[in-house]
Amino acid sequence: MRMVVIYESMFGNTRAIATAIAEGLGPSDDVQAVRVVDADAAILEGADLVVVGGPTHARSMSRPGTRKGAPGYVHKPGSDISLEPGADTGPGVREWLDSLDHVHANAAAFDTRVKGPALLTGRASKAIDHRLRNHGVKVVATPESFLVDRKNHLLPGETARARAWGAQLAVVARHDAIGT
């Protein structure tokens, strides 16, 4: 089975979650985590499962304007975070999804967001899930959120939880492949 995790990351949290999900999907040459800035539509060719995720900005997926504001968080007094290469200038998940045609694959969506009620924080994964469905994918899991604290650090246990979620997705994808 070929499985791809496409992600956008500002400060490394979503990258860490994407990597953990890929690890959970299984040790295989056919599993890869790819930054959205390095992804094109061809990456999806022959994929049995596509997992897409990004950080929650302004209650949903990032936009060019919210990405441009990311360096400001790095330069705040007392900040110990750093900006991922190209995070504030490259295309994000929103633009990547908009560039796609019909996709023939199973899919799932995730995000990283500040811990708190989703009603207040928003969830990029809900918008990602919606756009994936519009491209014809078969969504095999409810959107998942992985949490950060107010200083933009992953909460303890989130990468282990992401790895376990990846393993669950792999079981569903393999079962679906056997059933068809």
C-alpha positions in Angstrom: 0.0 0.0 0.0 1.1 3.5 -0.8 0.3 6.1 1.9 1.2 9.8 1.9 1.0 12.4 4.7 0.9 16.0 3.3 1.5 18.7 5.9 2.0 22.4 6.4 3.9 23.5 9.5 4.8 26.9 10.9 6.9 26.1 14.0 7.5 22.4 13.7 4.6 21.1 15.6 2.6 19.9 12.6 5.7 18.4 11.1 6.3 16.4 14.3 2.7 15.2 14.2 2.9 14.3 10.5 6.1 12.4 11.1 4.5 10.5 13.9 1.4 9.7 11.8 3.7 8.4 9.0 5.5 6.2 11.6 2.2 4.8 12.8 1.1 4.0 9.2 3.9 1.5 9.2 7.5 0.9 8.4 7.4 0.8 4.6 9.1 2.4 1.6 5.5 3.2 0.5 4.8 5.6 3.4 6.1 9.2 3.3 5.5 12.5 5.0 5.8 15.4 2.5 5.8 19.2 3.2 3.0 20.8 1.2 5.6 23.2 -0.4 7.2 20.0 -1.9 4.0 18.4 -2.9 2.3 18.4 -6.3 -0.7 16.5 -7.6 1.6 13.8 -8.9 2.4 12.8 -5.3 -1.1 11.4 -5.1 -0.9 9.1 -8.1 -1.3 5.5 -6.9 -1.8 6.6 -3.2 -4.2 4.3 -1.3 -4.4 6.7 1.6 -3.7 10.4 1.8 -3.5 12.2 5.2 -3.5 16.0 5.1 -2.9 18.4 7.9 -1.9 21.8 8.9 -2.0 24.3 11.8 -5.1 26.1 12.8 -4.9 29.9 12.0 -7.7 32.3 12.7 -10.0 29.4 13.4 -9.4 27.5 10.2 -6.7 26.7 7.6 -3.8 29.2 7.2 -4.0 31.9 4.5 -1.2 33.9 2.9 -2.0 36.7 5.4 -1.9 34.6 8.5 1.3 32.9 7.3 3.0 36.3 6.9 2.3 37.0 10.5 4.1 33.9 11.7 7.5 35.5 12.1 6.1 37.8 14.7 5.5 34.9 17.1 9.2 33.9 16.7 10.4 37.4 17.6 8.2 37.9 20.7 10.1 38.4 23.9 10.7 35.1 25.6 9.8 33.0 22.6 11.7 29.8 22.1 10.1 28.7 18.8 11.6 29.0 15.3 10.0 29.3 11.9 10.0 26.3 9.5 11.8 27.1 6.2 9.4 28.7 3.8 6.5 28.6 6.2 5.6 32.3 5.8 6.1 32.5 2.1 5.2 29.2 0.5 1.8 27.8 -0.4 -0.2 26.2 2.3 -2.6 23.3 2.5 -5.5 25.6 1.4 -3.8 26.5 -1.9 -2.6 23.0 -2.4 -6.1 21.6 -2.0 -7.5 24.3 -4.3 -5.0 23.1 -7.0 -6.2 19.5 -7.1 -8.6 17.8 -9.4 -10.6 14.7 -8.5 -8.6 12.4 -6.2 -9.1 8.6 -6.1 -7.9 7.6 -2.6 -9.0 7.2 1.0 -8.2 10.2 3.1 -8.1 11.7 6.6 -7.5 15.2 7.9 -5.7 16.5 11.0 -4.6 19.8 12.5 -2.6 21.3 15.3 -4.4 23.8 17.5 -4.2 25.5 20.9 -5.8 23.5 23.6 -9.3 24.7 24.3 -12.9 24.2 23.2 -12.9 23.8 19.4 -15.8 26.2 19.3 -13.4 28.9 20.4 -10.1 27.8 18.8 -11.5 26.6 15.5 -10.2 23.5 13.7 -8.3 23.5 10.4 -9.0 19.8 10.1 -12.7 20.4 9.6 -12.0 22.6 6.6 -9.4 20.2 5.2 -11.9 17.3 5.5 -14.6 19.3 3.7 -12.2 20.2 0.8 -10.9 16.7 0.6 -14.5 15.5 0.2 -15.1 18.0 -2.5 -12.2 16.4 -4.5 -14.0 13.0 -4.3 -11.9 11.2 -1.7 -13.4 8.6 0.6 -12.8 10.0 4.1 -12.0 7.1 6.4 -11.8 8.9 9.8 -13.2 11.9 11.5 -10.9 14.9 11.5 -8.4 14.8 14.4 -6.8 17.7 16.4 -3.4 17.5 18.1 -2.9 20.1 20.8 -0.3 22.7 21.6 0.0 25.0 24.6 -0.2 28.8 24.5 3.6 29.0 23.9 3.2 26.9 20.8 4.7 23.6 22.1 3.0 20.2 21.6 1.4 18.9 24.7 2.9 15.8 26.3 1.7 12.6 24.6 0.5 14.2 21.4 3.1 12.6 19.2 2.4 9.2 20.7 -1.3 9.8 20.1 -0.6 10.8 16.5 1.4 7.6 16.0 -1.5 5.5 17.4 -3.9 7.4 15.1 -1.7 6.6 12.1 -1.8 2.9 13.0 -5.6 3.0 13.2 -5.7 4.7 9.8 -3.4 2.0 8.3 -5.7 -0.7 9.6 -8.8 1.0 8.0 -7.0 1.6 4.7 -5.7 -2.0 4.5 -9.1 -3.4 5.4 -10.7 -1.2 2.7 -8.1 -2.3 0.1 -8.7 -6.0 0.9 -12.5 -5.4 0.8 -12.4 -3.9 -2.7 
